[in-house]
Amino acid sequence: MTVWHDRPPFRDGDLPGSRAKDWDWEELRSCGAVGTTHQAPFDLAGNIHPVFHSWVVPGAGGHDGEEVKACWLELRQPLLLASRILKTAGIQWLSEFCIDDIFGASYSGRQEQDEQIDQEFKDRESTIPETPAVIVRHHRASWATSKLARKWLASTAHELRTVLPQYIQWQLDPDMFRFENGPAAIEALDHPETIRTMDEVAYQGGATGCFMSVLVMKEYVSRLSVLRRSGRFGGEEYMFTAFMVAVTVLHELGHVIYWRDFRAFNRQMTEPYFGGDLEMELGDSFMASIFGGWVPVPVETPPHNFQHRGTFEGGLAWKQHLTWDLHKSRPQY
C-alpha cells in the first residue's frame, strides 16, 4: 500500500518547489481531520455483494471457529460499505473490461508484447499472445448511447454477481504486512512459472477463468478487534481502519477484473493503462474513479511508523492519481 510520509526538511540540491509541505497538526485538529471525539454509528444494513462473500481466515479452525466469528464481526460493516460504493460508483469503470474482449485481435487498445509472453503460453490454442496496452473507455465514445450504456452496466453487474464470485476467494493473510519489503512465503506464489503451471492445470481442467485468492492484510481486522475490545469501537481510528478495509477490497477488485482472464499473464506481470491514466496501477485507477481523482493513503509520521505499527491513528491523506483527465501537461520529476 502507498504510504504518505512526513517529508524531511529542505535540503540543498532539491529542485525549487519540490519540498513537501509539513503537516500542521493543530490545523488538522481544528478542521476535524484528526483528533475527533464523535462516534460513528456503523449501522449499515442490507446484503454484502456476492463478489465479497467468500473469505478464508488461515489457521482459524474451520468456518465456525471463534476467530472466524470475531473477524467476520469486524468485516461486515466495511464489506457493506464496499458493496454500496461498488453498486453506486464502481460499475461503470469495471464495465470497460467487460464490454469487449480486451484480449481479442480487434480490440483497439491492444499492442504487441511478444517479448513478454512465454513461448509455451503462446502456443496455447485458446490464447492470443497480445495483452492490451490501454483499456478503452467506451462510455466516453460519441456513439455510446444511453441505451447502450444501460446494457453495458446491466451486463457487468450480472457478471459481478453471478460469474466472478465463482473465481475469487478473499483471504486474511498474517504474513503479507510483516514481510512487506523483504522475503516472504507468498513470493513463491507470484513466480511466473508457478502462475503458468497452475493456469495450465486449471485450463486443462476446463476452467474458463483464473481462480484467484486475494490476500488482505489481517492486521487491519485484528486492529479493529483490538479497538473494539478497548472501548474505541466507532471512534476515529476505528472509522479510518474500517474505511481502509473497504478501500482495500475495492482496490483489489480493480486488479481482479483484469487478471481474471488466463490471457492476462505476461512475463513482467504488467497491467494496461486505463483510459488517460499516467500511472499503470489499475487498483488506484479504480479508486480514483470513485473519489474524484484521489486515492486515500495513511499518514505516516514519523517516517516508517506505519510499517512497524500498522495503525491509522495518524489519519488519512488523499494522494492524487495522475491522469490526463486532470493534468494538462506531464508533471516534471
C-alpha positions as CSV (number, residue, x, y, z in Angstrom):
1,M,0.0,0.0,0.0
2,T,1.2,3.5,-0.7
3,V,2.0,5.5,2.4
4,W,2.0,9.3,2.7
5,H,5.2,10.4,4.5
6,D,6.0,13.5,6.5
7,R,8.9,15.0,4.5
8,P,12.3,15.8,5.9
9,P,13.5,19.5,6.0
10,F,14.5,21.2,2.8
11,R,18.0,20.1,1.6
12,D,20.4,21.8,-0.7
13,G,20.1,20.4,-4.2
14,D,16.3,19.9,-4.0
15,L,14.5,21.3,-7.1
16,P,12.7,24.6,-6.4
17,G,9.1,23.8,-5.4
18,S,9.8,20.1,-4.7
19,R,9.7,20.4,-0.9
20,A,6.6,18.9,0.5
21,K,4.6,20.9,3.0
22,D,4.9,19.7,6.6
23,W,1.8,18.5,8.4
24,D,0.3,21.2,10.6
25,W,-1.3,19.1,13.3
26,E,-3.1,22.0,15.0
27,E,-4.7,22.8,11.7
28,L,-5.6,19.2,11.1
29,R,-7.3,19.0,14.5
30,S,-9.1,22.4,14.1
31,C,-10.6,21.3,10.8
32,G,-11.7,17.9,12.2
33,A,-9.3,15.8,10.1
34,V,-7.8,14.1,13.2
35,G,-8.4,14.2,16.9
36,T,-12.2,14.0,16.8
37,T,-14.2,12.5,19.6
38,H,-17.5,11.8,17.9
39,Q,-18.6,8.2,17.5
40,A,-19.6,6.8,14.1
41,P,-22.8,4.7,14.2
42,F,-21.6,1.8,12.0
43,D,-25.2,0.8,11.3
44,L,-25.2,-0.1,7.6
45,A,-27.7,-2.8,6.8
46,G,-28.5,-4.9,3.8
47,N,-26.6,-7.6,1.9
48,I,-23.0,-7.9,1.1
49,H,-22.3,-8.1,-2.6
50,P,-21.7,-11.7,-3.8
51,V,-18.2,-10.8,-5.1
52,F,-17.2,-10.2,-1.5
53,H,-18.8,-13.3,0.0
54,S,-16.1,-15.9,0.1
55,W,-13.5,-15.4,2.9
56,V,-10.8,-17.6,4.5
57,V,-9.0,-17.0,7.8
58,P,-5.9,-19.2,7.8
59,G,-5.4,-21.3,10.9
60,A,-8.7,-20.2,12.4
61,G,-10.1,-23.7,13.0
62,G,-12.9,-24.0,10.5
63,H,-15.9,-21.8,9.5
64,D,-17.4,-21.8,13.0
65,G,-14.2,-21.0,15.0
66,E,-14.2,-18.1,17.4
67,E,-11.5,-16.3,15.4
68,V,-13.6,-16.5,12.3
69,K,-16.6,-15.1,14.1
70,A,-14.5,-12.3,15.5
71,C,-13.1,-11.4,12.1
72,W,-16.5,-11.5,10.4
73,L,-17.9,-9.2,13.1
74,E,-15.3,-6.6,12.1
75,L,-15.5,-7.3,8.3
76,R,-19.3,-7.0,7.9
77,Q,-19.6,-3.2,8.1
78,P,-16.6,-2.5,5.8
79,L,-17.9,-5.0,3.3
80,L,-21.3,-3.5,3.4
81,L,-19.7,-0.1,2.7
82,A,-17.6,-1.6,-0.2
83,S,-20.8,-3.1,-1.6
84,R,-22.6,0.2,-1.6
85,I,-19.7,2.0,-3.2
86,L,-19.4,-0.7,-5.8
87,K,-23.1,-0.6,-6.7
88,T,-23.4,3.2,-6.8
89,A,-20.0,4.3,-8.2
90,G,-17.9,1.4,-9.4
91,I,-19.9,-0.5,-12.1
92,Q,-19.1,1.9,-15.0
93,W,-15.3,1.7,-14.5
94,L,-15.4,-2.1,-14.3
95,S,-17.7,-2.4,-17.3
96,E,-14.9,-1.2,-19.6
97,F,-13.2,-4.6,-19.0
98,C,-16.4,-6.5,-19.9
99,I,-17.9,-4.6,-23.0
100,D,-15.3,-6.0,-25.4
101,D,-12.9,-8.9,-25.4
102,I,-9.9,-6.9,-24.3
103,F,-7.6,-9.7,-25.5
104,G,-9.2,-10.1,-28.8
105,A,-7.4,-9.4,-32.1
106,S,-9.7,-6.5,-33.0
107,Y,-9.5,-4.7,-29.6
108,S,-8.4,-1.1,-30.2
109,G,-6.3,-1.0,-27.0
110,R,-4.2,-4.0,-28.0
111,Q,-0.5,-3.9,-28.5
112,E,2.1,-6.5,-29.4
113,Q,4.0,-7.7,-26.4
114,D,5.6,-10.9,-27.8
115,E,8.8,-10.4,-25.8
116,Q,6.9,-10.6,-22.5
117,I,5.0,-13.8,-23.3
118,D,6.3,-17.3,-22.6
119,Q,6.5,-19.4,-25.8
120,E,4.6,-22.3,-24.3
121,F,1.9,-19.9,-23.3
122,K,1.8,-18.5,-26.8
123,D,1.4,-22.0,-28.3
124,R,-1.9,-22.5,-26.4
125,E,-4.7,-22.8,-28.9
126,S,-7.0,-20.6,-26.8
127,T,-4.5,-18.0,-26.0
128,I,-3.9,-14.8,-28.0
129,P,-0.4,-13.7,-27.1
130,E,-1.1,-9.9,-27.1
131,T,-2.2,-8.0,-24.0
132,P,-3.8,-4.6,-24.3
133,A,-1.7,-1.5,-23.8
134,V,-4.6,0.6,-22.7
135,I,-8.2,0.0,-21.6
136,V,-10.5,1.9,-24.0
137,R,-13.4,3.9,-22.4
138,H,-16.5,3.1,-24.3
139,H,-18.7,5.2,-22.2
140,R,-17.0,8.3,-23.5
141,A,-17.4,7.4,-27.2
142,S,-19.6,9.7,-29.2
143,W,-21.6,6.7,-30.4
144,A,-22.3,5.4,-26.8
145,T,-26.0,6.0,-26.4
146,S,-27.7,5.9,-23.1
147,K,-29.4,2.6,-24.2
148,L,-26.0,1.1,-24.8
149,A,-24.7,2.3,-21.5
150,R,-27.5,0.8,-19.6
151,K,-26.9,-2.5,-21.4
152,W,-23.2,-2.5,-20.6
153,L,-23.8,-1.6,-16.9
154,A,-26.5,-4.3,-16.5
155,S,-24.3,-7.0,-18.1
156,T,-21.3,-6.1,-15.9
157,A,-23.5,-6.0,-12.8
158,H,-24.7,-9.5,-13.7
159,E,-21.2,-10.8,-14.2
160,L,-20.1,-9.4,-10.8
161,R,-23.0,-11.0,-9.1
162,T,-23.0,-14.4,-10.7
163,V,-19.7,-15.2,-12.6
164,L,-16.8,-13.5,-10.8
165,P,-17.7,-14.8,-7.3
166,Q,-17.0,-18.4,-8.6
167,Y,-13.4,-17.5,-9.3
168,I,-12.4,-15.3,-6.4
169,Q,-11.7,-16.1,-2.7
170,W,-10.7,-13.4,-0.2
171,Q,-8.1,-14.4,2.4
172,L,-6.9,-12.6,5.6
173,D,-3.1,-13.0,5.5
174,P,-1.0,-12.6,8.6
175,D,2.4,-12.5,6.8
176,M,1.9,-10.0,4.0
177,F,2.4,-6.9,6.1
178,R,5.2,-8.4,8.1
179,F,7.3,-9.0,5.1
180,E,6.2,-6.1,3.0
181,N,9.8,-5.2,2.0
182,G,11.6,-8.5,2.5
183,P,11.5,-12.2,1.8
184,A,8.1,-13.8,2.2
185,A,6.5,-17.2,1.7
186,I,3.9,-15.6,-0.6
187,E,6.6,-14.6,-3.1
188,A,6.7,-18.1,-4.5
189,L,3.0,-17.7,-5.5
190,D,4.0,-14.7,-7.6
191,H,6.7,-16.5,-9.6
192,P,5.8,-16.6,-13.3
193,E,6.5,-20.3,-13.7
194,T,4.2,-21.1,-10.8
195,I,1.4,-19.0,-12.3
196,R,1.9,-20.5,-15.7
197,T,1.8,-24.1,-14.3
198,M,-1.3,-23.5,-12.2
199,D,-3.1,-21.7,-15.0
200,E,-2.3,-24.7,-17.3
201,V,-3.7,-27.1,-14.7
202,A,-6.9,-25.1,-14.4
203,Y,-7.2,-24.6,-18.2
204,Q,-6.8,-28.4,-18.8
205,G,-9.5,-29.0,-16.2
206,G,-12.0,-27.0,-18.2
207,A,-11.8,-23.7,-16.3
208,T,-12.9,-20.6,-18.2
209,G,-11.1,-18.1,-15.9
210,C,-8.4,-17.9,-13.3
211,F,-9.2,-19.0,-9.8
212,M,-7.8,-16.2,-7.5
213,S,-7.0,-15.9,-3.8
214,V,-6.9,-12.3,-3.0
215,L,-4.9,-11.6,0.1
216,V,-5.8,-8.8,2.5
217,M,-3.7,-7.8,5.5
218,K,-5.0,-9.5,8.6
219,E,-3.6,-6.7,10.7
220,Y,-6.5,-4.4,9.6
221,V,-9.1,-6.7,11.0
222,S,-7.0,-7.5,14.1
223,R,-6.7,-3.8,14.8
224,L,-10.5,-3.4,14.6
225,S,-10.9,-6.2,17.2
226,V,-8.4,-4.5,19.5
227,L,-10.1,-1.2,19.2
228,R,-13.5,-2.8,19.9
229,R,-12.2,-4.6,23.0
230,S,-10.6,-1.4,24.3
231,G,-13.8,0.6,24.1
232,R,-12.9,2.5,21.0
233,F,-15.5,1.0,18.7
234,G,-16.9,3.7,16.4
235,G,-14.1,6.1,17.2
236,E,-11.8,7.9,14.8
237,E,-9.2,5.2,14.3
238,Y,-11.8,2.5,14.1
239,M,-13.6,4.5,11.4
240,F,-10.3,5.1,9.5
241,T,-9.4,1.4,9.7
242,A,-12.8,0.2,8.6
243,F,-12.9,2.6,5.7
244,M,-9.5,1.4,4.5
245,V,-10.7,-2.2,4.7
246,A,-13.5,-1.2,2.3
247,V,-11.0,0.7,0.1
248,T,-8.6,-2.2,0.1
249,V,-11.1,-4.8,-1.2
250,L,-12.3,-2.4,-3.9
251,H,-8.7,-1.6,-4.9
252,E,-8.0,-5.4,-5.3
253,L,-11.2,-5.8,-7.3
254,G,-9.8,-3.3,-9.8
255,H,-6.9,-5.7,-10.4
256,V,-9.1,-8.9,-10.4
257,I,-11.3,-7.6,-13.2
258,Y,-8.3,-7.7,-15.5
259,W,-6.4,-10.7,-14.2
260,R,-9.4,-13.0,-14.2
261,D,-8.6,-14.0,-17.7
262,F,-5.8,-16.5,-18.5
263,R,-4.6,-14.4,-21.3
264,A,-3.7,-11.5,-19.0
265,F,-0.5,-13.3,-18.0
266,N,2.8,-11.9,-19.2
267,R,6.3,-12.4,-18.0
268,Q,6.7,-9.0,-16.5
269,M,3.2,-9.1,-14.9
270,T,2.4,-5.7,-16.3
271,E,-1.1,-4.2,-16.5
272,P,-2.5,-1.9,-19.1
273,Y,-3.2,1.8,-18.6
274,F,-6.8,2.7,-18.0
275,G,-8.0,5.4,-20.4
276,G,-6.0,8.6,-19.9
277,D,-4.1,7.4,-16.8
278,L,-0.4,8.3,-16.4
279,E,0.1,5.5,-13.9
280,M,0.0,1.8,-14.6
281,E,-1.9,0.8,-11.5
282,L,-5.5,-0.5,-12.0
283,G,-6.4,-0.6,-8.3
284,D,-5.5,3.0,-7.8
285,S,-7.2,3.9,-11.1
286,F,-10.4,2.3,-9.8
287,M,-10.2,4.2,-6.5
288,A,-9.5,7.5,-8.3
289,S,-12.6,7.0,-10.5
290,I,-14.7,6.7,-7.3
291,F,-13.1,9.5,-5.3
292,G,-12.8,12.2,-8.0
293,G,-9.2,11.6,-8.9
294,W,-7.8,10.9,-5.4
295,V,-6.7,7.8,-3.6
296,P,-6.8,7.5,0.3
297,V,-3.5,6.7,1.9
298,P,-2.3,6.5,5.6
299,V,-0.4,9.5,7.0
300,E,2.9,8.1,8.3
301,T,4.6,10.1,11.0
302,P,7.4,9.8,12.0
303,P,8.7,8.0,8.8
304,H,8.2,4.2,8.8
305,N,5.8,4.4,11.7
306,F,3.0,2.8,9.7
307,Q,5.3,-0.1,8.6
308,H,6.1,-1.0,12.2
309,R,2.8,-0.2,13.9
310,G,0.2,-0.8,11.2
311,T,-2.4,1.7,12.6
312,F,-4.3,4.6,11.1
313,E,-4.2,6.7,14.3
314,G,-2.2,9.4,12.3
315,G,-5.2,9.8,10.0
316,L,-5.6,9.6,6.2
317,A,-4.4,11.7,3.4
318,W,-5.5,11.9,-0.2
319,K,-2.9,11.3,-3.0
320,Q,-3.7,12.5,-6.5
321,H,-3.8,9.8,-9.2
322,L,-2.1,11.1,-12.3
323,T,-4.3,11.2,-15.3
324,W,-4.7,13.3,-18.5
325,D,-8.3,13.9,-17.3
326,L,-6.9,16.2,-14.6
327,H,-3.4,17.1,-15.8
328,K,-3.0,19.1,-19.0
329,S,0.8,18.6,-19.0
330,R,3.1,15.9,-17.8
331,P,4.4,16.5,-14.3
332,Q,8.2,17.3,-14.1
333,Y,10.1,14.8,-12.0
